[in-house]
C-alpha cells in the first residue's frame, strides 16, 4: 500500500497581494501539484473566501479548500463567544459560495481552548493546527503544555530533525535548496507551506531593500522572531533575514525537489479530508 501524505498550503489572506500576483502564485502551485499528482489542501480565511470567490472555486476544482479562521487573527486573544462566532462565520463563507468545507487550521497555529467542540458544532470533521515543536507560536504561548483538540480528528503537522522543526517550507528554506534533502525524514506524513513563500520577499544579505517587500510578513512575525537565533550559523539574525531567505524561485525549487522525491517513493497524495475520512472508516465497526 502506498504511503499517504498530505500537502497543505496556508493561503492566509488572499488580499496580501494584488489579484494578478495571487493568480500567478496560485497557478504556479497548481502546476506543481499537477506535475506530481498531488491533491492538496488549501487553508483560506473566510473573509477572503467571500472577497475572492473565483480563486477559491478555481482551487476547489481539483483540490480541497478548508478554513483558516475568518480574519486570520490569534484565536487565543478572543473570548469563547467570539471564537464561536468566528468559526461559524468561516464555515458560512464557504456555504455561501457553494464550496464544501470540513477542515480547519488555526491562524499562526495558536490553538484556543474549546476549539474541538466548537468546530464539531459547525460541521467540521477535522483540525490541522497541532505541531509539537518549540519553533511555532503555540509553544511560545504554552511552553509547557501541549494543547489538545478534543471531539474532532486532528491531523498534526509533522516535525523533523533533532530540533523538532515543523516540516514546512519555512524550515526547509533555512537549510536551502542544496542541502535540505539530506535532512528529510524517511517517512513524510504532512508537509505545509505558505502562498507568500513563492514570491520573492527581498534580499537576506542585510540590504535594506527587503522593507517594501516583507513588511506584511515582518509585521505578523516580529513578536515571535525578535531576538531569534540562526541555528545554521550560530549567529543572531533579523526577522527580515529569516522571513525572506530562499523565497521565490528558490522556494519553488525546494517544493519541486521534495514532491519529486515523494513521487519516486510511491507516495499517494491525499487531501486532509480524504485522510480524515479514511480514519473515520477505519474506526467504524464492521
Secondary structure, 3 states (H helix, E strand, C coil): CCCEEEEEEEEECHHHCCHHHHHHHHHHHHHHHHHHCCCCEEEECHHHHHHCHHHHHHHHCCCEEEECCCCCCCHHHCCHHHHHHHHHHHHHHHHHHCCCCCEECCHHHCCCCCHHHHHHHCCCCEECCCCCCCCCHHHHHCCCCCCCCCCCEECCCCEECCCCEECEHHHHHHHCCCCHHHHCCCCCCEEEEEHHHHCCCCCCCCCCCHHHHHHHHHHHHHHHHCCCEECCCCEECCHHHHHHCCCCHHHHHHHHHHHHHHHHCCCEECCHHHHHHHHHHHHCCC
